[in-house]
Amino acid sequence: MRNILKYGIISFVMAFGLILVNVDTAAAQNRRYANREYRRDVREARRDYERRMRNGDYRKAEREYREDLRDARRERAQNVRRDRYGWYYMHNGRRYNRPFSLWSYRNGYFYRRN
């Protein structure tokens, strides 16, 4: 009886944890949550920058701030999706298309072809 109770509790905890993980990954795929996460990353980078500036590490503060912003931008740009017509992303509730014939997408950036 004791083993059944112990395994029941363990399986419930694992199942509940998997449910929470699945909800988080589904939410992260939504554009609104991606933008919210980007803004949060930028706010944290600014806070760290201001704290380092107060401490007097000016060069390190600027370098780390630029790196944090670059990482946040790159992570946000990875949310670009692809369909049979080309690349697209959502911004302010509007869909922006970048056709394959005109645009190339590498490392989180769009490049216009000649």
Secondary structure, 3 states (H helix, E strand, C coil): CHHHHHHHHHHHHHHHHHHHHHHHHHHHCCHHHHHHHHHHHHHHHHHHHHHHHHHCCHHHHHHHHHHHHHHHHHHHHCCCEECCCEEEEEECCEEEEEECCCEEEECCEEEECC
